[in-house]
Amino acid sequence: MSTRRRTAAVLGSALIAGLCFGPVFGVRSLLVPVAAVCLVSYLITELCRAVPALLAWRPILVVVAGLVAIIEAVLRETTVVGLPTADSIGALGRGLTSWQLTLESTWPARPDPDLVLFVPLLVLLACLLGLELLDRLPPLAAMLPGLAVLGVSQLYIALSGFPAVAVALGYGVVVAGLLLPDRAAASDKARSTGALTPLAAGAIVTVIAVLGSFAVSALNLADSTPYTLQQEQSAAAPRNRPANPLDELAGRLSRANSEKVVFRYRSSGSVGRWRQVSLDDFDGANWNTSHPFLRLGSKLPPGPEVTVPVETSQAEVELAGLSGPWLPGQLLPSSVSGVDEPKVEPIGGTLAVAELPGSYGLTWSKPVVDAKFLLRAGVDPDAPGGLGDLGAVPNEVSALAGQALADRRATFATALALESFMRKEYKLAVGEPLPTGHGWPRLRRFLEDKVPGTSEQFAAGYVALARLSGIPARLVVGFRAPVKPDADGWYTVRNGDALAWPEVAVEGVGWWPLDPAGQAQVGKPVVPGSDTDVTDQARAEVPPINEIEDPVVPPPAAESSADRSWGGFRIPFLEILVVAASLLVLWVVGVPLLKLARAWRRRRRTGSAAVVGAWAEARDRLRAHGVPVTSGMTVRDLASASADVTDERARQGLGVVAAAVDQALWSGGPASDELGRTAWTGVRELRRGLRSRPWQDRLFAALELRSLI
C-alpha cells in the first residue's frame, strides 16, 4: 500500500474537485457531503492498512461506506433512526440523473438532494479510482480521476480570479504530496545528481497553474462569456406553453369579468406593475417566446446587462382567481418562497409553476436610476430578442416608422418620442366589444386606419415600430397595481387591471417599461421614486423628435502607456498586484520560518543522525551565503571553499562539526547523543561567525530559496 501522505494527497485531489462545484451550489452546501466521502475513504484505507486481509475488499468497502456517508449527509430525511431505508436507495438512484436537473436550473441552484447528489457521487468515484490507481501506477496517475471531476465542474461554471488561484495552489500541494520521496536519501540523491526534486516539481506546477489562471483572465477575448454545459442542456428543458395571457386580455377587461379578484399582495416598496409573461417572438400572427424555462435556484442575481445599482424589494402574494401556470412577478426576480419547484425564464423574468399555490413570497431587484440618466442612455442592441423578427411587415407600416422618428438614431430619448407619438396619434377603445388580436391584420387597421385599440394593440404596435427604428423592444402582459390599499394594508388586483405594455432595452439598465396607451397610472397618483415616476420626469424633459440630437460617436481613444488593456484584452492589474504582494509576504516570512523548522527537525535527531543533520545544516547555511557546494565535499573541503565568507570563529565551528562527523561515521562505534550535541555546538559557532558578514549578505542568505530545495 502507498504511504498515508500519498493517500491523503489523492483524496485531497478529489476533495478540491468536488468543491469546485461551489459556484453552482455554494461551497457551504457541498463541504459536508464531499468531505464526508473523502474522510470515510481515508478511514477505510487505514483499516485495510491495519488489517491486510481486508485489502482485497477495499473497493467494496469504500463504495459502501461512501454511500452511507452520502445518505447521512444529504439524504438524512430518508433514514429511520439514522439507518438507510429503501427510500434512501431510491434517492441514490435518482441522484444519477441529478446532474441533468442541475443544468435545468438557474445558478446558484438550490442545494436540494435531487440536484446536489451527483457531486458527492462523482467525488466517491474519484476517491475509489484514485486509491486503486495509486497502488498500481505511478503516483501522478492517481490524480486523473480527481482532475476528471474538476473538468466536469468547469463545464458547469468555469472558475476565475482568486478561486482559480486557490485551486491551482491546492493542486500544487497535491503534486508535492504525491512526489515527495519517502526517505531523505532519495532527496539527497536527486540533489546530488542535479535532478529536479519533487518539491521543486510541485512548486513549478503551482506557479504555472497560477500564472495560467491569470493569463486566461487577461486573454478573455472581447469579454466573451465562458462556455457552460447549460448552454447545451437548457435548450432541452421542457417548454409546456399553455394559454397565452395576451389572448385573454380583452376577456379580462370585459364588464362581466373586470371586477373579479385575481390576487392580493403587500410589499416592502412601491410596485407599479405585476408581470405575467414577456413575449419577444412575433411571426406576423402571434406573439410568443422561445427562451427556455429553468428551475429557479436559491437566488437569481441580475444579469450582466444591469450595471447600475439595484435595490431589493419583497412582497407577499395571495392568489384568488388566477388560472394557468403563470405567477405574477417582477422584472428581475431573485427568489420565490412557498412554491414547489418554481421555474423562471431568466431573460424575460417570467415565473411559472406546475400547480398554483395559495400564497407565496417574492424577492426581486430593481434598478436605481434617475430621469437624467435615462435621457442620456443609449439602447442595448444586443439584448436577447430585442430586435427579433416581425414576420412580413406591410410596406405602409415600415414607412410609418420612419415618419414617427424622422430617422433619428435609436436612444432612450427616441423611444420616449415614439411613445409620445402613439399617445397623440392613436386612441383607446371604449365600450364593448373591445377589439382583440395582435397580428398584422389587426395592427394594420390600428396603425394605418387609426382604429381605436386596447393596450394589446398599443403595446404590439409600439414594439413593431420600435424594432423597425432600431430600438430593441418586447411585449409584456400583466397587471397594473391598484390605486390604494384595502383597510388591512393589502392591495387587491382585479381583472380590470390587466394591461399590456412594451419594454425597451436600455444600456446599463436592462429592460425598462413604457406606456404608449397611457393606461399604467389611470386614476392613481404616481408613486415617488417608482419607474413610472422616473419615466414621467424624463417625458417632461424630452424635446420634440425633430430637436433630438443624435448621439455623438466619440473618436477612438488614443492608446497611452497608462491604458489598462493590451490589444483589446483586459489585464487584471489589481489581481496581479495583490497576488504578487501576497507571494512577496509569503517569501519574506515563509522562507526563514521553513529554515527554522528544518533546523529544529534536524536537531531533534539522535545519535549519528544528529551529527549528519548538523553537517547538513552547516552545508546549507554556507550554500545560502553563496559557497559552491558539490555532492562529494567533506566538511574540511567545505571549510576551504568557504574561506572567503567565514571568519576564524566560523572556521573553528566547522572544525568541531568535522571532528564529530569523523567520529560518528568512521570510528566504528555507535555515536552518542553527546556527540550530536557537540556537532550542533559547532553549527552555532558557525552561525555566530557568519553574523560578522555585511547585513545585506545576511539578509539575502535568510531569504535565499535554493538551499530549501
N, C-alpha and C positions, 0 to 999 in steps of 0.2 A: 504493500500500500504506500501511497505517497505521503509526504510529511503533512503535519497539521497546517503548516503555513500555506502550502500549495492548495490544500483542500479549501482553506478559508479564502484564498485568492479566487479560486474558481467560483465558489458560491458568492463571493463579493461581486464578481462579474455579472452573475445572474441578478443579484440584488440591484445593482446600478441600472441594468437594462430595464427591470420592472418599474423602477421609479421614474424612468424616462417617459412613462405614460402620464406623468404628473400634469402636464398641460391639458390632458383630456379629462381626468377625473379629480385632480388635486392631489398633491403629494401626501397630504394628511390621510386621505381616504385609502391610499394604496400602501402606506408604510406598514401597517399591522399585518395584512394578509401576505404581502410579499416577504417581509422579514420573518414571519412565522414559517413560511415554506423553507426559506434558507436555513433557519435555525434547526428545524427538525431534520433536515437533510444532513446537517453537520453532526447532530446528535446520533443519528443512525450510523454515520461513518465512524464515529468514536466508539459506538457499541460494537461494530464489526472489528475495530482495531483491538478492543479488549477481548472479544470472543471470536477468534479467527474462523471458527466453524460456521459463523453466520455470513462470512464474506460472499459466499455463492448466492445468498438470498438477499444481498444488499439492494439490488434494483427493485425487487418486490417490496421490501421494507420501506424504501424511500418513497415509492408511489403511494403505498397505503398510509404511511404517516403524513405525507404531504397532503393527501386528500382529506384526511381527518383535520389537519390544521386549517385547510381552506374552509371546511364546513364550520369549524368552530369560530373562525374569524369573519366569514362572510355570510354563512347560511345558518347563523345561530338560531333564528326563528323556526327552522325546520327540525330542530333537535328536540328530544324529550329527555329532560334531566341531563342535558349536555351530551347525550348519545345520538349518533346519526340515525335517521329513520329512512323509510322508503322515499319520503318526500325529499330528503337530503340527496339521495342518489339521483332522483329525477331532476332536481335542480342542477346537479353537476352535469347531467346530460344536456340540459338546455344551455348550460354555460358554454358548450362547444360552439354555439352559434351566436353568443353574445357579442362577438367582435363585429358581426354584421349589424346588429341592433345599434351598437355604438356609432357606427358610420351614419345611421339614420337619425342621429341626434345632434342638436347644437352643442357646442363645447364652450366651457367645461360642462360635461354631461353629469347628470345626477348619479351619485355613486350607488345606484340600486344594484342588488345582486344580479338581476337579469342582464345588466350591462357590464359590470366591472369584473365578473367572474373569469373571463378569459385571460386576464392579466396574470393572476396567480397561477393559473393552469399553465400558461406559457413559461413562467418562471420555474415551476416544478419540472417541466420537461427539460428546460435548460440545465437545472441542477442535476437531474438524472443523467443526461447525456454527458455533461461536463465531468462528473465524477467517474464515469466509466472510461471516457477518453483519457483522463488523467493517468489511469493505471495501464493504458495500452499504447499511447502515442506520446510524442514529445509534449512537454508541458503547455506550450503555446496553443496546441491543437485543442486543449480543453476549454479555451476561451471562445471557440467558434459558436457553440450553442447560445452563450450569452450575447455575443455580437449579433447573432441572427435575431434574437428578441429585440435588441437595440435597433436593428434595421427596421423591424416591423413597427416599433414605436415611432420612428421618424417618418413612416408613411402616413401616420395619423397627423401629428403636428411636429414639424422639424424644430429642434431646439436651436436657440441662437443666443448671443450675448453671454452673460455670466453663467447661466445654467449649462451652456455648451462647454464653457471653460472648466466648470466644476466636474462635468462628466469626463472631460479629457484628463484632468488631474487624477480622477478616480481610477481610470483605466491605466494611467501610468503607474500608479501604486500596485495595481493588479499584475501588470507585466513584471515589475520589480519583484513582487512576491513569488511569482512563478519561476523566475530565472535566477534568483539569488541562490548561490550554491549552499549545500548543507554543511560544508566544512570550510574552515578558514583556509585550509591548504589549497583548496580548489581556487579560491580567490587569489591567493599568493601566486599560484601557477599562472593564472591568467594575466596578473600584473607583470610577472617576470618575463612572459613571452610577448608582452605588448598587445595582447588581445583585448577586445572591448569587454569590460566586465559587465555582468548582468545588471548591476545597479546603474551603470552608465547607460546601458541599453534602455532601461526603463525611463531614465531621465530624458534621453533623446526622444523616445516615443512620446513622452508627455509634452516636451517642448514643441515637437512637430504638430501634435494634435491641437495644442493651444494656439499656435500660430496659424494653423489651418482654419480653426474656427473664426479667427479674426479675418483671415483672407476671404472666407466665404461671406462674412458680413460686409466686408468692404466692397467686394465684387458682385454685389447683388444688382444685376443688370436692370436698369430702369426701375428700381424698386419693385421688381416683379414679385408676385405672390408665390411663395414656395408651393411645390406640388404637394397635394394631400390626397390620400386614397378616397376621401369623402367626395372629391370631385367626380369620381367614377361611380361610387356606390349611391350617392344621393339621387342620381337620375333614376335608380330603380326603386326609390321609395314609393309607397302606394299613393296614388292620386285619385281617390274617390271624390268625384266632383258632383255634389248634389245640386239642388236648385240654386240658380244664380240670384242673389239678393237684388241685383239690378232689375231682373224681370218682375220682382214682387213689389217694386217701389210704388207704382201707381195704385196697386191694390191696397197698400198700407195707407195711402193718403186719401182714399175714398171716405165719404162721410160715414159709411157703415162701419168702418174699421179704425178711423182716425183716433178715437178715444180709448181704444184698447191698450191696456198697460203691457209694456214689453219687458221692462226691467227697472229696478230701482238701484240707486247707488249713493254712497257718501265717500268723499275723497279728502285727502290732506291738502290739496291745492286746487287751483282753478282748472276747470275742464270745459272746453268749448265744443268738442265733438267726440263721438264714440264711433269707431270704425268697425265694420264687419269684414269687408273684403277689399282688396286692392287689385285692379284689373289693368293690365298693360298690353294685352294681345287683342288686336282688332283685325278681323278678316273681311270687313265691309258689312257684316251682318250681325255678329255677336262679339261681345267683349268678354275676355277670359284672361287667365294667367297660366303660364306653363312652368312657373317656378315650383320646385318640389317642396313638400311639407316634411319637416323634420321633427323628431321628438324634442320638446323644449327641455334644455338642460337645467342645471342648477341656477345658472344666471346667464343671460344673453346680453353681452355688452353692445353698445352702439357700434356700428360698422366703421371701417376706416374712412369712409366718406365724411363722417361727422368729426370735424376738427375743432369746433367751437366748444366752450364749456357747456356742460349739461347739469341739470338738477334732477333729483329723483322725487317722484310722487307715488302715492299709494291710494288704492281705493278698495272698498268692499262692494260687491255687486250681488244683488239677488234677482234671479231670473223669474219672470212671471209667464208671459205669453209668447216667448220666443221659440221658434222651431228651427230645425236644421242643426248642423254641427258648428255653426259659426258663433264664437264668443265675442261679445262686444269688447273692444280693446283700444289700445292707443298705438301711435306710430312706431315707437321704439320700446316694445315690451321687454322687460327684464326677467321677470319670473311670475309664475302663476301658482297659487296655493289652493288646496281644497278641490283639485281636479285630478282625476286618474289619467295619467299619460297624456297631457296636453301636447298638441302639435302646433308648430309655428311655421309660417312661410317667412323666413327672415328678411327677404328683400322687401316684401310689402307689409310686414308686420301683422299679417292675418293669423288669428288664433282659431283652432278647430279642435273638437273633441269627438270621441265616438258616441258619447252619451252626455247630454247637457246636465250639469249639476244644478242643485237648488241654489247654491251660492258659491262664490269663490273670491279670492283676493288677488289683486293685480298690482304689480310694481312696474313702473316704466320710467324711461329717461326722457327729458325734454330739453332741446337746445335752448340756450340763453343768448339771444341777440337783440339788437335794437333796430329801429327803423333806418338809421343812417347806415348801419352795416348792410342791411338788405338792399338799399338803393345803390350801394357801391358794388354789390356782389354780382358775379357772373353766374352762369348756369353750368351745370356739370353734364357735358355731352356723353360722358362715359357711364352715366347711371344706368343700371340694367333695366331694359325695357322702356327707357325714357323716350327714345326715338324709334320705337318699333314700327312695324308695318301698319299701313292703314287700308290695305286692300286696294281696290280700283277706285282712285279718288276722282270724282267728277271734275271736269275742267273748270267749271264755274266756281267751285269751292277753292281750287288752287289759286285762282285769280283773286278771290275774296281775301285769302290770307295775305297776299302781297299788298292789297289795298288797306287792310286793317292796320298793318305795322309799317307801311311805307318803306318796306325793305330794310328796316333797321336790323342791326346785329342783335343776336339773342342775349339778353341780360335779364336780371330780375325786374328792372325798370320797364323793359318792353313787355315782360309777362304781365305786369300790372296794367300797362297801357292796353294790352289785349283784353284784359278783364273789364276795364273801363269801356272799351269799345262795345263789348257784348252787353253790358248793363244799359248803355244808351240806345243801341240799335234793336234790341230784342225785348219781348215782353213775357212775363209769367202767365201761364194759363190759369184761369179761374173757372170755378163751376165744374160740372160733370157732364159727360165723361171726360176725364183727364187724358191727354194724349199719351200714348205708350210707344215704345220702340226706340232703338238707338242705332239701327243700321243706316246705311247711306240713303235708302228711300225716305225714311223719316227725317234724317239730318238735312237732306236737300230741301225739303219743304220748310224746315226750321231756319236754315241759314240763308237760302236764296229767296224763298217766298215770305220769310219772316212770320210764319205761323207761330202763335204763342206756344210755349213749351214749359215743361216742368224742369226741376233741377236735373232730371235724367238727360234731357236734350241739351240743356246748358252745359253740363259737365262734359258730355260726349263731344259736343260741338267745339268746346274750348280746347280739349285735348287734340282734336283733329287739326284745328287752325294753328295751335301752338307747335305741333310737330312739323307742319308744313313750313313754319317760320324758323325752324331750327331750335325751338325751345323744348327740352325734354319734359314730357308730361305724362301723367297716367290718371286713371279714373278711380275714385274711391266711393264706396257705398257704406252708409252708416246712419247715424242719428245725430241731430244737434242736441246740445244739452238744454234742459228746461230753464225757464226764467228764474224761478225761485224754488228754494227747498220747501218740503212739506213741514208740518208742525214738528215732526220728530227729527228734523235735520236731514232727512234723506231726500234725494231728488228722484222724481218719477218720470220715466221716459215712456212716451206713448207712440203708437204707430204714426200719428200726425207729425211726429218729429223726424220721420225718415227723410233722408237727404242724400243726394249725390253731389260730389264736388271734385274738382281737379286738384292735383298736386304737381308742382314743378320742382325739378332737381336744382337746388341752389348750391353753388360751390362752397364747400366747407361746412354747410348746414345740413345737407341731406334734403329730404323731401319736405316741401312747405305747402300748406293748404291755401287755396284761394276760393273765392266765392263769386263767380260771374253772374249767378242768379240773384245775388243779394239776399239770400234766404237764411244764412247761417245765424244771424242775430236779429231776426224779425221779432219785435215785441220785447226785447230784453236789453238791458244795458250791457255795454262792453266791460268785461272784467279786466281791471288794470293789470298789465303785465302778461296777459294771455297772448297767444299767437294772433288772435283776431285784433286785439288792441294794437300790437306792433304793426300788423298789416295795415290797419286803418291809418296809423301815423305815416306810414310810407306812402299810402294812397294820397294823403293830403299834400305831400311834398313832390310827388312825381309830376314832371311837366307834361304838356301835350306831346303826342307822339312825334310831331314834326320838330319839336325842340329838344328831344332826347338825343344826346350826342353819343355816337358810337364810342365804345371804349378804345383808348389809345393803346396800341400794341407796343410795349417798350422794346427798344433795340436790344440785341443780345448783349449781355453784360460782359465787359472786358475781363479776361482772365487776370488774376492777380496772384501774387505769392501767398496771400492770406486766404485764397479760396479753399474751402473745406472739402472740395471734391476734386477728383482727378479723372479726366476722360469720361465724365458722366457718372462715375462711381463715387458713392459716399464713403469717406474714410472715417471710421469711428474713433476720432482723436481722443475723445474723453475716455472711452472704454480702454483704449490702449494706454493712456496716461495712468489710469487707475491701476490697471494690471501691472504696468511697469513699476509703479511706485510700490505696489504690494510685493512684487518679486524682489525689489531692492531691499525693502524692510526684512523680508524673509531671508535674504542673503546675509545682511549685516547682523541679524540676530541669530539666525539659524545655524550658520557655519560655525561660529565659536561654540555654540551650545552642543552641536554634534561632536566637535573635537573634545570638549569636556566629557561628554558622555562616553566617547570612545576610550579616553584615558582612564575613566573610572572603571569601565568594564575590564580593561586590561589589568588594572591594578588589583582587582578582586581575585585574579587567578592565584593559584598556589603552586609551590614547587618550581620546577623548571619552566612551566607555562608562564609564571610571573616574570621570570628572567627574560624569556623570549618576548613577552609583552613590553618590558622595559626597553629592550633593544628596538622593537618596532616603533615605540613611542619616540625614542631618540632619533631614529631614522626619519620619521615623518616630520618631526619638529625641524630638522635641518633641511629636509626637502622643501618645507614651506618657506624657508629663508633662501631658497634658490640653489642649494647644494645639489649637484647632479648625483643621483643615486642609481646604481645598477644592481641587478639581482645577485651577482656574485661577490658583492662587497662584504668585508668583515668590518667589525667595529673600528679596528685600527685603520683600515682603508678609509672609512668614513671620516675618521679624525683628521687624516691627512688631506682629504678632499675639502674639508670644511675649515681649513686653516685661515682662509681669508675672512670668514664671518664669525669666528669664535675667538674668545679671549682665553687667558690662562685658566680661569675658573671653569669655563665650559669644557676645555680640553681635559682638565682633571676629572670632571664628571664623566666624560666619555671613557676615560681610563678606568674608572670604577665599574662602568657598565661592561667594558671589555673583559675585565678580570672576572666578573660574575658570569658572563657568557662562557668563558673558557672553563670555569669550574663546573658549571651546570651541564655543559654539553660534552666535555672531553675528560672529566675526572673519572668517569666510570661508576660513580656512586650517585645515590639519589640526592636531588637538590632540596635543601631545607627551605622553610618559609623565611628564615632569617636571611638566606642568600637572596631571595626575591626582594625583601625589604632593602637590602644593600644596593641591589641594582636600581631600584626606584629612587634611592638616595642620590645616585649618580645622575638620574634623569632630572631631579630637582636642581642639582648643581648646574646642569646644562641649561635649564630654563633661566636660572638666575644669571648665568653668564651671557645669555642672549639678550637680556634686558639692557645691556650696555650698548646695543646697536641703536642707530637713529630711530626716532619714533615712527617715521614713515615706513621704514623696513619692517618694524614690528607690527604696524597696522596692516600692511599688505600680507604679512605672514599669517596674521589672525584670520583674515578673510580669504586666504588662498584656498581654492576648492580642490585642486588636483590631488593633494595628499589624502583627501577623503575617499577617492575612487580607487 
